[in-house]
Amino acid sequence: MNKHLTSAKNQQTKATSIDEMEALLDRIAEFKEFMNSSVDTSDPGVVQEYRLFKQYIEWVSEDMATDSYICTTNQQSSH
């Protein structure tokens, strides 16, 4: 792949990563707002929702780290 196409692909990946991070931060803010509302945090449904959200955050974070611009750039430079 020529240098221009690689650069364009990296820019697109970087923009996608930023968009994904912004979306994740929005989801976290929404969940924080939900938890700060008048919900019963001892309610088993709320506890389950918290656990599921926490797992979701871990998975998305791992995916973003794996697919990130930095990781992609480092992998390309090591080849």
N, C-alpha and C positions, 0 to 999 in steps of 0.2 A: 504494500500500500504506500502510495507516495506521501510525502511529508504533509502536504496540504490536506489530503483526505484524513490522515491520522489526526491532525490538529482540529479539523472540523468535527470529527467523531469525539475527540476528547472534550471539546467545548460543549457538544450536545450532551454528553454524559455528565459533565459538570453541572450544566443547567438542570438536567433531570434530577441529579442528586440534591441540588438546592431546592427544587420544587418538592421533592419527596420529604426533605427535612422540614420545610415549611408546613407541609401537610401534616407531618407527624407532630410538630409543635402545636398546630391548631387542634389536633385530636387530644393532645395532653391538656391543653387549656380548657377544652370543652369538658373533659372528664374531671378536671380539677373543679370546675364550676359546678358540675353535677354533685361531686362529693361534698362541696362546701354548701350546697343547698340543704334544705331541711330533710335530708334522708336519714334514716335510722342506720347508722354504720354497724350496728350489731345484727341487723337483719341478714339472715343467711343468703338471701338473694343479692344483696348489696356486696357482701363479702365475696361471693362467687364472681360477681361482675368485676370487682377489684382484681381478683386473682387472674381472671381471663384477660383483663386489660393489661395487667403487668406482663403476662406471657406474650401478648400481642406486641407490646413495646419491645420486649427482648428479641422476638423474632424479626420484627421490622428493622431494629437496630443492627442485628447481625447481617441481615440481607443488605442493608445500606452500606455497612462496612465492607462487606465482600465485594459489592458492586461499585464501590466509591471511585471517584476520579483518582484519588491518591493511590489506592490499591491497584487500579488498572494501569496507571502510569508506572508504578514501581514494577509491576509484572512485565510490562513491555520493555522497560529499560534493562531488566535482568536477562532477557532473551538474547 
